[in-house]
Amino acid sequence: MMTVQHLATTNTVLLTIQMPAALEDDMADLLQQAGQVSGFSILKGEGMGETVRLVSPLERVLGRCDQRIVLITGEQEPLKTLLSKLAMQLRNPEIRYWLTPVIESGSLA
């Protein structure tokens, strides 16, 4: 029989970071060293639109660039502290982020 384990609290948020693919290793290293997150996911993505910088000839032809999306769930204040640390160590205007509330999360154990 499956049980649902609810893990979210009222302060749980999802931190999403969008960045150029070239920064993936640097970001992963910083997140692993930060000690403020128990885990994170990095997804492959493509950026499109006026604010996206197309670097390679292939990107200019396709009209989109290779990006990475980092997903981290946790408590809001520690993640804001993490963002401040990341901004000091990996300052780059092409790295964008947003925090969204998590209504519910858990595992299907």
PECORNOR-V304171 format. One record per backbone hydrogen bond with DSSP energy under -1.0 kcal/mol. CO is the residue of the C=O (numbers start at 1). NH is the residue of the N-H. If there is no record, write none. Layout:
BEGIN
CO_NH / CO_NH
END
This chain:
BEGIN
5_107 / 9_12 / 11_76 / 12_102 / 13_74 / 14_100 / 15_72 / 16_98 / 17_70 / 18_96 / 19_68 / 20_23 / 21_24 / 23_27 / 24_28 / 25_29 / 26_30 / 27_31 / 28_32 / 29_33 / 30_34 / 41_71 / 43_69 / 45_67 / 47_65 / 49_52 / 56_60 / 57_61 / 58_62 / 59_63 / 59_64 / 65_47 / 66_21 / 67_45 / 68_19 / 69_43 / 70_17 / 71_41 / 72_15 / 74_13 / 75_79 / 76_80 / 77_81 / 78_82 / 79_83 / 80_84 / 81_85 / 82_86 / 83_87 / 84_88 / 85_89 / 86_90 / 92_95 / 96_18 / 98_16 / 100_14 / 105_7 / 105_8 / 107_5 / 107_109
END
